[in-house]
């Protein structure tokens, strides 16, 4: 596994970036894909996993429960 990093600009930040996993954001409560619409415009060819208390899936975004993320291969 490659070292973890993060990404930020003046308005937004992503908690982790890992070469094989891509972008990963961790939220304390529930969130929705619409909250990350900015990500789809900023990073058209990348994906984002959002670890939170709500599951969702789009072409670029995937919302996962913490338990499911930890149990995934």
Secondary structure, DSSP 4 states (H G I P E B T S, - for coil): -PPPEEEE-SS-EEEEEETTTEEEEE-SS---GGGGHHHHHH-TT--EEEESSS-EE-SSEEEE-HHHHHH--
